Every structure is written in C-alpha cells, then in structure tokens.
Amino acid sequence: MRKLLIANRGEIACRIQRSARALGWQTIALHTAADRDALHVQEADQACHIDHYLNIAALIDIAQQTGATAIHPGYGFLSERAELAQACQDAGILFVGPSASAIASMGSKSAAKLVMAGAGVPLIPGYHGDDQSEAALLQAAMDIGYPLMIKASAGGGGKGMRRVDQGDDFLAACAMARREAMAAFGDDRLLLEKLIDPARHIEVQILADQHGHILSLLDRDCSWQRRHQKVMEEAPAPGLPASLRQAMGEAARRAAAAVDYVGAGTLEFLVDQDFHFYFMEMNTRLQVEHPITEAILGIDLVAWQLRIACGETLSLRQEDLQARGHAIEVRLYAEDPCHDFRPSSGRIDHLQWPQQLRVDTGYRAGDSMSPLYDPMIGKLIVHAEQRELARQQLLAALERLQLDGIQHNGGFLHRLLSSSPCITASQHTALLESLSDLRQPAHALHDIPIAVLALLFSQLADRAHLSGPWQSLRHFRLHGPARLVRYMRSAAETVRVELTRDSDEGWHFQTPAGEGTLRIESRERGMRIFHDDGFSWLLQGRIAEDKVHLYHAGETWSLQALARAVDDDAAEDASLCSAPMNGRIVQVLVQAGEPVVKGQVLLHLEAMKMEQRILARADAVVARVLTSPGELVQAGQILLQWATPDPASGEPQ
C-alpha cells in the first residue's frame, strides 16, 4: 500500500488527500497542538503530531516511522525548500515535486533571474546582487529610479514585498521587508525591481515528467490583489492576444527545461499595457489557484504530481490542450476589508458553504482561525461555458454563503465581482487598492436599515429566546396595533427601531433616519422582503443566543436587540492603545515620555504571516509602554497608555 505523508495543513492538505485517495494511496496528516482537531487531521487515514511544520528532521523521522512512500509538501511552508527534497532523496522517500537542484536554482529570485536571462526570458530591470548592505541597496534604488518594488529574494505570496514611491521611505520599507522575509522564509535577502504600473499578473502552469516532456497548461490572470496577495483569479486570462499566449507558453517551457524541472510549477509574468511580458518568478510547487486550470482543462494536477513522482510519462500533448469554457476562483479570507484587510482570528461559530460549486477548504463550524497561519478560510471555484456566466454563478454562490464568528471578506468579494472593472475584465495589479469603496459594507439593503431587518427577522423567527408574548408582535393585541421599540446594537453603532404590526404580513418601521412599510414572508432559514416599490428579495439569517445574524451578498451582520439604550462598554478608553488583533509584537518605536503625532507608527505587529503597523489616532504623549518585542498579545490587550493632561495647565501629567 502506497502511503503519502502530507507536509502541510488546512485546505491544501484536504485537497491533496482527495486526489491521493482516488489513486489508492493512504494519507498521513501532520498537526501541531493548535491543529489537533483540524479538518485535514480528521479526514486522513493516519495523523502524527509535529512540533513545527518547518521541522525537516522531525518530518523525515515521522515518514520513516509510519512507512511513508512519499512526501507531498503542498504549497507554502516547506514546498520550496531544497533541503526537504534532498532529505527525502537521502532517506529513500519520494518527494512529490522537483529536484533539490531545481528548487535551489529558482529558490533565490536573484539567482533565478540569471537562469531566465540565459534561457531568453524577458526580465524586469532591477537589482539582484549579493551585496545586501543598506548602502548598496540604496544606491541600486537610485539607479533604478522610483517608484520601485522591494521583494524578498526567497519569497512569494506577497510576504516581504513593499512598494516605494520616494527615496525618503526606502530604508524603512527595506527594514519591514527584511523582517517579513525572515519570519516567512528564514531568509532576509532582498531584490529591487522597477515598478511596471499598470500591469497584469499572468501565470503559466507547467507540468513536466521525468522523461523530458514539458507542457505549458495555458494561462491564468491573477491581477486582482490587495497588499500584493491575490483575492481572485481566472483562467484563461481574458483579452490576451493569441501571439502573447503562445510566446509566454514557449518561454515557460524554456524556463522549465533550463533547470531540468519535474512536476507541477508556475511561471509568473507581468504584462504591460503594450502586451510586453516580463519574468517575475518561478514557483517550484503547486499554486493556490491551480483549481481554475484544472477546471478549464479537465485534469487533476495533484494526481499528475503523484503519477509523475512514481515515474509515469505524461499522456497529454501540447497541441491537445485547449481551454474549455472559463473558470473563476475567489479566496475567502478571515480579514476586515474596512480596516485595510486586517486579519481576523477567532472561532468560526457558523459556516455553511453554497452548494453546486467547488469549495476547497480546511475549516468547519466550530474551528478556530489561528493568528499563526494564513488567513484563508477557503476558495470558491466556478466553471462555465463563458466568463460572464461564471461571474454570475459566483455571485449567486456568495449570496448563499453563511459565516459568522469572525470577520471575513465575503461581501467585499461580491462587490468586487459586481464592479465595472470586473465586468469588463479591465483589471491590473494596482487597481484594487484604488477601489476603496468596495471595502465598505452597506449600512442598508435596498434603502432598509440593517437594524430594521434584524429586528424583523427576530420577530418572524419568534424563537424561545423571546421572554414572553409582550416581546413579540406576532401575538394578538386588543387595543390598537402591536408596537415594539428596540435598540439594535452592532459592532459599529446602536440604532433605535420602532416596529409596528400593520396586518398579517405588513410591518411599519421607524428609525432616526426615516420610516417605511414592508411586507415579509417566512422562508427556510430566511425571509422574503416585499418593498412597497414592488421589488422583493431574499434575506438569510439565524438567531444564536442573544444575537441575530443576517447573511446577504456574502456579507454578515450580527446585531443584538436591547430594551433600552446603553453606553457602549466595549468602547476603547481614549487614554489607552490596544492591540487590534492577536499577534506577535515585532518592534516598538516609541518610549515613555515621548510625544507622538496623529498617524505616526507606534508599533509593528505580526499576525497571520503579515506585518501590521499600529498608528497613533491623535497627537499625544506616551505615559507607559506595556509590551515589548517578541511578546504574543491578544486582541484588545493594552499596549500603550497615554499621558492625561493636567486640568489646570493642560499639559500632560
């Protein structure tokens, strides 16, 4: 019996397990203490504890103890570590991926660019030198000119990447990029590249066997990015000239041949407005977005990885690879789009995925999102005959998503798919950062305040949490219509709602912002709302404990009904600075007694593999620093205390 040890976690581990089982392999999962009850552990044939996913020696030891035939690294973690590939070879274990030498040649972006130049692949102007001193990098930046990009030489996935528009910001950006690169990859070397803006991020998937056959599996557009991390991908890339597709495919095959590549890999290119393309990097592993390539070609890339590792010859031919329809993937992240996509960690209280599409995930309701790992909850993938049909199907799927307990970007994804640039496929890598209006959720649906809809849903549900008939408008009143006043409290605000039962189906509402009349009908897990203008729409929801959770267009609203207005106990004390999320303090930039100004960077906090800056909200003087570099902090934990002004003099005490 072939046994596969999967050196990864979450959705990719679950994804690999599906293909391995279909080929008759047994699967072995790894888990740390934080992942002991994770979905990828529950679905595996066998599971083993490991102290850290990056511990190669422990990984090989577990493989030998369990009799693993092969190790699949997934993506992230050790997937691009030549040391793991070499350790597998030394131990007589199949490594599902390229050779150690191929990984090493592409593992350093600087070294990779030298190889690509030799293979005739176009390069972006930049600095890829060994001299990593501040003086050398600063001089190289001046030679290249601004704006430019700083990138981690050993990295990917947006880690250790910074855009710099002027020289005054260069050294600070370098320092942040180095810290992120070291935390993510154990290597703080950097390279510099001229910024091509606007540009599209186009990938070419390659597949190569051990017998010299190399295929380029068409292309993908990955231009929708925030903070240099992808949120939506599609295949094939829309609007590219056939000559460009052919040239990129040929360049990708030359690049793979130059390093004797074996397995599944990806060539990443930037394409400018004139359809010139430039090599960015080669990822010597499977990509997060591989499902859209699988969809348009009808193949299983993970299955082919396993078959190639076992010595099989590719049965596909380049001339037979034609796109069938169009596929789109969106990434559902635990993050807050309203606050610069800040990661969100905590317990997933409720999770219901839409049906009739592919969902790759490693999470269920009841699981926790740890600040130690990537914030991606899962991926929603659709495949249709045409791009517009795929877009519409994905919008419909997000309409059916239900998720609460943590913040997420489901509503943002729905707004992105509905935006004009997405409809017209006019995306580029910098566009999403400029569409700030997409980050804000609606405070009303079809001009009806969310607070009204939440109170209506609680009345329609008429659950046991209501303390008696006088709390419900669904019971008979002898004198006049039933009337109820509640203060609907969310994380953002508290709204007074007056609700009156006009008839069996009619409801009149009044808030400080206005009033109106609605007709509603009960539906399974929701209600249909009939507006007085003749329009109707479906709203999903549920009641848990003392909260009403509403779901619409990928968004989640959670509100609590209060009998009277109360002060917001959760409001942050103006004299304190607290952690916005769970994470690790990387750097403290202020000290007690120091004056600061609004917008000044106070601390750097690392959460979910990304470094966050905590800024001063107003001019102040630091009274006490209550944290230090390296400390693990919880959301809401006090980090700094401000000096309070003396009532007599107005000066800080």
Summary of the structure (lengths in Angstrom):
residues: 653
radius of gyration: 27.0
end to end distance: 73.0
largest distance: 88.6
contacts: 2161
relative contact order: 0.08
helix: 27%
strand: 33%
